[in-house]
Amino acid sequence: MAWDRVEGNWKQAKGKVKEQWGKLTDDDLDVIAGKRDQLEGKIQERYGIEKAKAKEEVDAWSTKYDSRH
């Protein structure tokens, strides 16, 4: 359920995503457009981590984001 909130507020969430994963560019964030699978893929690509690790990081981040909003 937490990701629905992120996706719905993507314009606001983009700044927080960029704070968490600074290697993502503004263009990356525009392409991602709130899509979780796209975010996980870009994190994998930019940070050279496995899909499972990217998913784990996004899970943790989205739970934290959801609790603040």
C-alpha positions as a Python dict, from the first residue, in 0.01 Angstrom:
ca = {
    (1, 'M'): (0, 0, 0),
    (2, 'A'): (289, 237, 68),
    (3, 'W'): (391, 253, -297),
    (4, 'D'): (48, 382, -404),
    (5, 'R'): (114, 691, -195),
    (6, 'V'): (460, 740, -348),
    (7, 'E'): (327, 702, -700),
    (8, 'G'): (37, 937, -633),
    (9, 'N'): (271, 1204, -498),
    (10, 'W'): (561, 1146, -736),
    (11, 'K'): (640, 1516, -781),
    (12, 'Q'): (693, 1552, -407),
    (13, 'A'): (855, 1210, -369),
    (14, 'K'): (1115, 1275, -642),
    (15, 'G'): (1317, 1501, -413),
    (16, 'K'): (1325, 1239, -140),
    (17, 'V'): (1421, 970, -391),
    (18, 'K'): (1707, 1189, -513),
    (19, 'E'): (1822, 1242, -152),
    (20, 'Q'): (1829, 865, -98),
    (21, 'W'): (1982, 770, -434),
    (22, 'G'): (2188, 1068, -548),
    (23, 'K'): (2326, 888, -852),
    (24, 'L'): (1984, 904, -1015),
    (25, 'T'): (1950, 1197, -1254),
    (26, 'D'): (1652, 1425, -1301),
    (27, 'D'): (1601, 1256, -1638),
    (28, 'D'): (1597, 916, -1463),
    (29, 'L'): (1332, 1042, -1224),
    (30, 'D'): (1120, 1177, -1510),
    (31, 'V'): (1138, 841, -1689),
    (32, 'I'): (1060, 650, -1368),
    (33, 'A'): (747, 864, -1320),
    (34, 'G'): (651, 686, -998),
    (35, 'K'): (681, 332, -1136),
    (36, 'R'): (839, 112, -875),
    (37, 'D'): (988, -140, -1118),
    (38, 'Q'): (1151, 143, -1313),
    (39, 'L'): (1299, 285, -991),
    (40, 'E'): (1438, -53, -889),
    (41, 'G'): (1588, -101, -1235),
    (42, 'K'): (1758, 240, -1235),
    (43, 'I'): (1896, 182, -885),
    (44, 'Q'): (2036, -152, -1003),
    (45, 'E'): (2193, 14, -1305),
    (46, 'R'): (2340, 319, -1132),
    (47, 'Y'): (2464, 141, -821),
    (48, 'G'): (2560, -195, -973),
    (49, 'I'): (2357, -397, -725),
    (50, 'E'): (2140, -705, -763),
    (51, 'K'): (1768, -683, -827),
    (52, 'A'): (1685, -829, -483),
    (53, 'K'): (1902, -567, -310),
    (54, 'A'): (1741, -283, -507),
    (55, 'K'): (1395, -416, -416),
    (56, 'E'): (1495, -439, -50),
    (57, 'E'): (1620, -78, -52),
    (58, 'V'): (1303, 50, -219),
    (59, 'D'): (1089, -148, 28),
    (60, 'A'): (1267, 10, 324),
    (61, 'W'): (1257, 358, 172),
    (62, 'S'): (888, 341, 75),
    (63, 'T'): (788, 222, 422),
    (64, 'K'): (978, 513, 576),
    (65, 'Y'): (827, 757, 323),
    (66, 'D'): (476, 626, 389),
    (67, 'S'): (511, 670, 764),
    (68, 'R'): (598, 1037, 717),
    (69, 'H'): (306, 1118, 486),
}
